[in-house]
Amino acid sequence: MIRSPIIVTVGHSDHGKTTLLDKIRGTAVTKAEPGELTQSVGASYVPISVVEKSCGDLLKKFKIKLEVPGLLFIDTPGHVAFIGMRKRGGSVSDVAILVVDITEGFQEQSDESLNVLKQFKVPFVIAATKIDRIPGWFPHSDMCLLDSLEKQRDDVKEEFEKRVYRLVSQLSERNFDSERFDRIEDFTKQIAIVPLSSISGEGVPELMMVLAGLAQNFLKDKLKLSDTPRGTILEVKETKGLGMTVDVILFDGKIRKGDYLIIGGREPIDTKIKALLVPRPLQELRIEKQFDYVDEVTAAVGVKIAAPNLENVVAGSPVIAVRSEKDIEKAKQLVQKEVEEIEFKKDVEGIILKADTLGSLEAMIKILNEKNVPIRKAEVGKINREDLTDMENVKNDVRRVVLAFNVKVSDDIEQSAKDLNIKIFSNNIIYRLLEDYDTWVKEKTEREIREKLSSVSRPCLIRILPGFVFRQSNPAVFGVEIKKGVLMPEVRLKKTSGKVVGRVKEIQKEGVNIGEAKQGEKVAVSMEEPTIGRQVKEGDELISVLTEYDLKILKELFDHLSEGEKEFLKEFEGFS
């Protein structure tokens, strides 16, 4: 027996994820949402009869016989917690729909979704939405895309093709081979692009067909049910008349009323199921008010579970159900293995991560590991005083940082962090959060390097230009060419014989004082000590005097010096 595939919709925040699911469900979830943006993760079950009705003659045309019992869609708020909802050995999600507005192409959240799909190895299709916004497009409600396309004007068809192939090109730049779904030769090697309109419904039947076909043809082994009921918690919330409940995606096995539910976390929780509630078919788990009480549910399904002791449960936690009390301990061990799999190598000089769910946390850990950013602590929940106390011991300024994903930061914590010189970055888009941190680290590091370099003498070789002595002494003002390295004010200069001749007071270019002169430049310098014609002469070459401290700092920051400086520095005694 195979279960329904679990399908996630991901993509940029306003590219039409929920509107697409609304069209599939024939409901108006979007209209019930504040600002018409999805505010929380939800799940909707579409029975196979609806899929067959939607696809109609398409199934005969493409010779597809549907075997899956239905499709379970998970809708998300535009971040990556959905894919991070995990089970042992991979993501809960079987297939993803990456929603991209055909008129806008890839945006930053499209890329974020793509990167996380790649990390968790989730197969996906591209839903190229908003074809009805292509100039001149004449919509044909609920018609198959290919039939509607035939009825469009030639210039509109041409514009349609251009936009599809812009997506093909953008995916190619991201190292993915793709093609329009009806032109694909091998679905295992190419990403299917399904152009559609969530308003008129054109292309929606093709999307349903591609999703069902992909799942049953390439994921059959993954869709086989086992005897161990497993799931992931979407949300923890109070429900009138039931108390605290959990919304669960059951991705394997069968759960019954009266079973013991074991939930992973810092300490595993075990409780007994009082009630199982499911939304009506085609309704959406998180907003549905009318639920059916059932005695059992079989994967894959979204189910609301009422049970005692759910107050400390965290969204994203793995769950296992067992029938007998004697199996609880073994289930606890199994469920904790899943939680421990997202453990990371603790580094006392690392940053702290806080996230709304285990899935989000795992996605962040994966990305930071790839960037070689050390992690001191990673937890689900808000930033607390204990986190700030932990951070006080971190010596490296660019690691005295807390990254908070999709969790609120209180004013008190914000102020305490400032007082302790701890930087907090907060965002509900992982891509932005990490980008903000990277930019800050880069700017802070560059500023520190500039400050360090400005505190030492830089290696340079200059030549006094014949015919450009403007004043012989008190101070001597003369033209020079920078042969090697960088000349800066306050640097002491010596002759190649080793005799020190004095300190550079000012450097001018075109009558304006400048902070440095680079290799190849010709500038005027002033020096108090030497007299031109005595201590130094026109045509002489002078080099900078470097102390042991200068050499130590220059060696430390060698990679940040110019190529000319690096070359010249290697000639200095005591540098190598």
N, C-alpha and C positions, 0 to 999 in steps of 0.2 A: 504494500500500500504506500502511495506517495502522498505527501501533504501539499498544501497550497504554498507556492513560493512567497517569500516576504520581499516586498518591493518598496524601496525608499525613493522619495522624490527629493532631489537636492538641486541647489543652484543659487543664483543671485536673488536677493531679497524681493525684487519686484518683477521677476521674469514670468510669474504666473503659475507657481507650483500648485497652490491651493485651488486656483480657478480651474486648472486642468483636472484635478481630482473631483471637483464639483461637477464638471461636465460628465465624468465617468459615473459618478454616483447619482447624478440628476438631483442633487440637493443644493442648498445655498449656504454652505458653511462659511464661505468668504464673507457674506453679508452679515453674519453674526459675529465677526471678529472685529475688535477695535482697530480702526484704521485700515481694515481689510488686509492686514498682514497676519500671518499665523503667529500666535503668541505662545503656543505650547505644543509639545509633540503629541500626535494623535494617531489613531489607527482605524482603518475602514476595511471591511471584508466585502469583496465583490464575488458573488457565486458564479460558477462557470456558465450557468444558463444566461446570465446577463452578458458575459463575454461573448457567448455564441450568438446571442441576439444582436449585439453591437457589430460583430464581425460579418455576420450574414454570409453572402456569397464569396467573400474574400477567402474564407477557409478552404472552399472548394477550389478556387482559382490557384491558391498556393499549395494545395494538397496537404493541408495540416489537419490532423485529427487531435482534438484537445483531450488530454488525459488527466490534467491537474483538476482538483475539485473546486478551485477558485483562485482568486488573487487577493493577498492581504497587503494593503497599501499603508505605509507609514508616512505621515506628513510631518514636516519639520520646520523650525523657525529660521532656517537659513544658516544655521551653524552645523558643526560636524558631529554633534553628540550621537546622532542617528547611526552613523556608520561605526562609531566607536562602541555602540551597544554590542557587546561581544559575547561569544561563547567560546569554550575551549577549542582552540584550533582555528579561530577566525571570527569574522563578523557575523552577527545575527542576520544581516541583510543578505538575501540571495542574489538579487538583481537591483540595480539602481536606475532611475530615470534622471539624467542630468538635464535639467530644463534650461534652455538658452533662448533668449529672445532673438529671432532670426533677423530683426531689424537693427539690433545692437551688437550681436556677437558676444564673444567671451568678455566677462567683467571680472573684477578681482575675486568675488565670491564664487564665480564659476571655476576659477583656477584653484581656489582653496578646496572646493568640493572635489575637483579632479585629482588633486594631490592626495587627499585622504582616501579616495576610492582606490588609487594606485597603491597606497600604503597597506590597505586592508585587503587588497586583491579582490575587489568586488566587481563582477562584470556589469557593464552598463550600456544603455542606449541613450542617444541624444534626442530629446523632444525639442525640435526647433519650433518654438511657439510664435504666435502672433503673425501668421502668414496673411491674416485678414488686413494687416496694416501695410502690406506691400502695395505701393501706389498702383491703382487701377484694378486691384484684386476684386472680383465679384464673388461674394460668398454663396455657397450652396449648403444650407443647413444639414448637418449630420451625414453628408455625402462622403464617400471614400475619397481620399486625397487624389488618387490617380484619375478618377472620373471627373472631379472638380477641375483638376489641372487641364484636362482636355478641353474644357469649356471656356478657359481664359483666353484673352487676346494674345497674339504672338509676342508683343512687347512686354506683357506682364509675365508670360512664360520665361522670357529671356531674363528679366529682372529676378524672378524666382530662382532660376538656375544660378545666377551670379551670387545670390545670397547663400544658397546651399553650399556652393563651392568656396565661399569665403570661410564657412565653418570647416569644411574639409581642409582648407589651407591652415586655419588656426589650430586645428587638431594635429596636423602634420608638424607644425612648429613645436608642438608639445609632445612629439614622438609617438603619435597615435595614427594608425592607418584607418581611414573611415570612408564611407560612401553612403549615398542615399539607399535606404533599406531595400528597395526593389532591384537595385543594381549590384548587390553584394553577392560575391561568389563563394566566400567562406566566412561564416559568422564567427568562427573561432579566431580568425585573424583580423577581421575588420570591425570597426564600431559602426553600428547602424544609426543613421540619422533619419528620424521620422518627422517631416515638416507637418505642422498641424495648427489649428485654431481652437483654443479652448472656448471661444465665444460661439462660433458656428458649428463646432464639432467636426469639421473636416480634418481627416488624418487621425482622429481618435481611434476609429476601428483598427487602422493599421498598427497603431501603437500597442493596442491590446493584443493583437495577433502576434506581433514580434515578441512581446514580453512572455506570453504563454508558450510560444514556440521555443524561444531561447531556454526558458526554464526547464521544460520537459525534455528537450533534446540534449542539453549539455549539463544539466544539474540533477539528473535522475538519482544518482547515488546520494547526493546531498539532501534530497527531498524524501528519502526513505525514513519512515518513523521507527524509533527504537522504543524499548520498554521503559526508559527513564524520562519522566516528564521534566523538561527544562525550559526556562524562560528568562526574560530580562524585565526589570521594572522600568516602566516609562515614567510614571508619576505616583507620588504619595500625597493623598489629600483626604480631607474630612468629607464624608458624604452623609447628608441628612438621613437620620434613621438607622444608619449603619456604623457611625463613628469613623475611625481612621480606615481608609481602604487603599489598596495599591492597584494601579492599572498595569497589567502585565502583558507582554507579548510572549505567548507560548510558542516556542519554535520546535519542540519535539515532544512526542508522547501524549499522554492523556491525563488530565487532572480531574479528580472527583471531589465533590463536597465531602468533608470529613477527613480528607487527606491531611498529612502533616506537611507544612510548607517550611522549607529551610532557606534562609536568605543570607547571602554572603555580605561581609562587611568587616570592620575592624575586629568585631567578635560576631560569629554567625548567630543568627536568631532562628529559633524554631517556634512555630505556632500552628494552630489547627484551623483549617478553613471552615468558616461558619456559613459563607454563602458565595456562590459564583454567579456573576451577572454579566450578560452579554448585550451589547446594543443590537437593535434590529438590523437585518441585512441592509447594506448600503448606507447605514448611518455611521456617524463618526464618534469614536469612543470618548473623546474628551468633552464633547458638548452635548451628547445625547442625554436626555432627561428620562426617557422611558427605557428601562432595561428589562430583559426577560430573565427570571430566576431559572437556573438550570442545575441539574445534578452533576453533569460532567461536560468537559470540553476537550476537543482533540485539536492538536496543532495542524496548521498554523492559525492562530486566532488571537485577537485582542480580547482580554477578559478583565473584569473588575473583580477583585477578591476582597471579601470582608473577613477579618480575623483579628484576634487580640494582639497586643504588644507590637504594633507597627509604627509607633511614634518615632523611633530612631532609625528607621529604614531610609536608605539613600537611593535616589533615582539612578538608574544604570546598574544597580546591583544584580548579580545573577541569582536565580532561584531554582531549587529542585524540589519536587514533591515526592513523598513516599507514603505508602499505605499503612505500614506497620511502625509502631513506636521503636521497635528494635533496629530499624534501618536508619534512625535519625543520625546517629554518630557517624556512620559511614558517609551519609549525605553531606554532613557538615564538612568532612574532610574534602570531599569532591568539590563543594562549592567554594571552599577557601582556596583550593588550588587555582581556581579561575581568578579570584581576587589577587592572589600572589603573583599570577603571571604578568600583572602590570607593575610589579615591583621594579625598581630601578636601582642602579648602583649609587649608593648614597655618598655624596662628597661634602665634607664639612665646609668647603669654600664655595658651595653651590648656591643657586637661587631657590626660592620657595614657589611652588605652584599651588593655586587653589582653583577649583572648578565646580560647576554645578552638578556634574554627574561623573561616574567612573569612566564612561565612554569618552567624555570631553577630556578628562584627565589623561587617559591613555593616548589620545590623539596628540595632546600637547607634549607628553613625554617622548613619543616617537619622533616628533619634529625636532625637539631640542636635542635628542640623542644624535640625530643626523647632523645637527649644527655643532656638535661637540660642546654644548653648553652644560656645565655640571649642575646637578640638582641636589639640594640639601634635603628637601622635604616636598612631598606631593600628596595633597589631601583633597577630599570633597568637602565643601562647606565654605563659610565666610572666613575672612581674615580675622584672627583674634590676637589678643595681647601676647599669648604664648609664641605665636609666629614672629612677632616683632622682637621679643626677648631672644628667640633663637638667632635672629638675624644680627643682633648686636655683636656676636662673636666673629662674624665674617669680616676679614681684613680688606679684601679686594672691593673697592668702591663699586665696580661694575657688576658685582655679584650681590651687593647689599640690596637685593631687589625681590619684590613679590609680584608675580604675574597672576592676576585674578581674572578668570574667564567666566563671564555670565553670572557673577555673584556681586551683590551690592557691597560697597565699602562705606562704612559709617563715617561720619564727620570726626568722631573721636579717634578712630583708628588712623584716619588720614592725617590728623594733627599730630598724633603720637609718632607716626612714621617720619613726619617732617622734623620733629624735635630730635629724633634719633638718627637723622640723616639716612633714612631708608626710603628707597624709591618704590612707589606702587604704580603698576600699570594695570589698567582695568578696561576691558572691552568685551562685547558680546560676539565679536568675530575673531576667531583664532588668528587668521591671516593678518588682521590689523594689529592685534595685540603683540604678536611676535615681531611684526614690522616696526612698530613703535619702539619696542625694546632694542632691536638691532640698530635703528637710527640713533637712538640715545647713546648706546654704547659706542657707536662709531664717532659721533660728535664729541663725546666726553673723552674718548681715547685720543682723538686728533688734537683736541684742545690741550690735554696733558702733555702730548708729545711736543706740540709747539712751545708750550711753557718751558719744558725741560731743555729743548734745543736753544731757546733764547737765553738760557742761563749759562750756556757754555760757549767757548770760542769754536768756530767752525774751521775746518781745514781749507786753506786757500793759497794760491800762488798768484801774485800780481806782478805786472811789469809797468814801470814808470814810463809814460809815453814821452818820447823826445819832442820838444817844442810846445809842451803843454804845462809848463810851470807857471802858475799864475801868481804865486808869492813864494819867496824862498824860505822864510822862517816866521816864527811867532804869530800865528801858526803857518807852517808850510802848507800851501794849497797847490795841488798838482793833479794832472790827469793820469789815470791808470787803466789798464785793460786786465780784466779777470781772466787769467789763463786757465786756472783750474779751481774747482770748488766754489765756495760762497764767501764773500767778504761782508762783514757786519761791523757796525760801530762798536767801539770799546775793545776790539781785538788788538792784541799786541803783535807787532810784525818784527821779523828778523831777516837779516841777509842770509843768503844761501850758505855763507861761511859760518853762520851761527850767531853773529853779533846782533843783539836786540837794538832796534833803532827807535822804538816808541809805540804809542797807542793811537789807533784811528779815532779821531774825535767825531767827525761827521762824514757822511757820504751824500753827494748831490748828483742828481741827474736832471739835466735841463733846468737847473736853478732851483730844484725842489729837493728837500731832504728826504732820503729814503732809508728804509730799515735794513735792506740787504741788496747786494749786487751779485748776480749769478754769472756763471761761466760764459765768456763771450761778450759780456757787456763792457762798455767804456764809460767810466764815471769820474767825477772829481772827488778827491778826498782831502781832509784837513788833518794835520798832525802837529802837536805842540812842540815835540822834542827835536826832531832833526832839522838840519839846514840843508837845503838842496845845493849840491855842489861840494859839500863836506862829508857828512855822514852817509848820504845817499846821492846818487847821480842819475841823470836821465838815462833810461835804458836798463837800469838795475832791476833785478827780480827780487821780490820780498815774499816770505812765507809766514803763515800765522804761527804764533807760539802756542802750543797746546800743553796744558798741565796734565798730570796723571788723572785728575778728576775729569777733565775734558775728555780724555781718551776713554775713560771708563764709561761715561754717559754716551759718547759717540759709538762705542762698541755695542752698548745695550740697544741703541736705536739705529743700528747700522742699516736695517731694511728700509728706514724712512728717509735716508739721505739720498741726494741726487746721484746719478751714475758717476758724474765727474768727481764728486766728493768721495764716493766709495773707492774709486780708482786711486785717487791721490792719497787717501787716508792709509791705504795699504803700504805706502812708501814710508810712512812715519815710523820711526824707531819706537819700539815698545808697544806697537798697536796689535800685532799679530798674536 
